[in-house]
Amino acid sequence: MKKKPFWDEDQIEQLLEKAPKIKDERSKDEVLQRLKESIVFDSHTEQQPVIVKKKMSWKPLIASIASLFVLVFIASTFMGNAPEIALPLDAEDAQLEDTSSHEPATTRMMESHSMEMENNDLSPKLMAMPNHTVVNEQQLEGFTLFTIGLVGDDAESVPVSFLIPTEIVERQLGTKTPTKLQLYQEFAPFIEEQSLGFKEYHPFKGNFTEKGDNLVHQLPEDHMYDAGSAALSNYKGALIDTFGESYDQVLLTNEEGTQITLSYMGEVSEPIELTGKKTNYNYFSYQMRDGSTYLSPNFRMSFSDVKDALLNMTTEANDIYHTAILPDVSFQVKVKRKTVTVTFDELLDLDKYDSVQAMRMIEGILLTAASFNKEVKFEQIKQQDWGGFHFSKPLPKPVAPNLIVYDFSTIE
C-alpha cells in the first residue's frame, strides 16, 4: 500500500499564500527618478524615449521567494523530527523506478500484500475474514497446502503454512496430488526465509526417503543438528511442523543407512514421533524481533488432555512465549466427544479489544483444540458474528497455523 504523500497541491498552495507579500509603496515620480539614476537612462540622452521590451512582473519574484521558503522548510524537516516525506511518482516515473524484477519474491509480496490478495483467488475468502492467520478447509479449493517449520529468532521452530496454486504444483511436479516429501523437496528451496524474518535453515541436510507412512532421514556427518540441546530441539520441531500432517515417524540414520549417534541423545534407535500425544500442543503468542507475531507451541510442551491444554494457555510461563488470551479474560472448559465448549466467565465484548489480539486468542484456542482433533463451541461472546466467525455454532477445525501469502508464480 502506498503511503499518502506528505506534500500535496493544497498544502503547497497554502504555503504560497502564507509567503510574504511584496508591495512597492513608492510613487511614480520616485520610481522614475530611480530609473533615471540607473543605467536604464543615459544622462546625456534624457530626451530620448525609454523603450521597455518586457513589462516587469512581481509574480515570478513572489513565486521564487515562496519556493525558497518551501525549500527551507523541507530542509528543516530532514534535520528535525518532522513526518516522513514521500513524493509521488507518476506512472512513467514509477515504471522507471520499478526494480521489482530484481527483488526476491518475498520482498515484492510483503510490499504489495493487498495487491497480491486482490489478484489471488484466495482473496474473497480471506477478505471476508479480516486478520485471520489460520488456514481453514474451505480455503484449500484451487490450492495445495504446504506447511513447514521455520527457525525463529530464538532458535525454535515456528509452524507456518503456504497455499500454492494447484496449477503451479501440477506444472512443477506433473501431478495435482504429490506426496508431502515431493512438495517439500520442490518448494522448500524456493522459500526465502530471511526475507520473511526467519533464519536460513531449509532444505534439511541429507536425504529423505518414504517408507510407508514414515520417513527415513539419512544425515551426513556435518549435519550439525546436534550441535547443542537447542539445535536438537529445533530440528525435532522443524520435522514435526514440516511433515507432521502427512507422516507418523522419522527414522534417523547415517549416510550408510545404519544407526546414528547424536550428541545429547546417544545412539538413536527410536524414531522421532511426528503425531500422537507428544504433539498435542497448546498455542502461545511468539513475537519476532521485526515485530511479526505468530502462534506457536510453547517449547513443545505437550498435554494428554485438551482441557488442561486450554486452561494452561492463560499462564505466562517464560519471556519468549506469551499468552494469547486477552487481559483479564478467563473461561471454563467442557469436553463432549469431538466438541470442546469454551465458556467465558463474563460476557466478552470482542469489539472492546484490539481486533488482531482478539483474533489471535480465538485462533489460538481453535489450534489448541485442533491438535487434539476437536472443534470448539464458544459461549458468552456478545457478538454472534465477528471476523468471519459464527459463534452460534461450533467453529470448524483449522488445518494449519500462520498463513503466509507468498508469490510462487516466478518459480522455474
Salt bridges, closest charged atoms under 4 A:
ASP24 OD2 - ARG26 NH2 2.75
GLU84 OE1 - LYS3 NZ 2.73
ASP153 OD1 - ARG289 NH1 3.60
ASP226 OD1 - HIS223 ND1 3.95
ASP241 OD2 - ARG300 NH2 2.46
GLU245 OE1 - LYS180 NZ 3.59
GLU316 OE1 - HIS322 ND1 3.30
ASP349 OD2 - LYS382 NZ 3.67
GLU363 OE2 - HIS132 ND1 3.83
GLU379 OE2 - LYS377 NZ 3.11
ASP385 OD1 - HIS390 ND1 2.19
ASP407 OD2 - ARG108 NH2 3.38
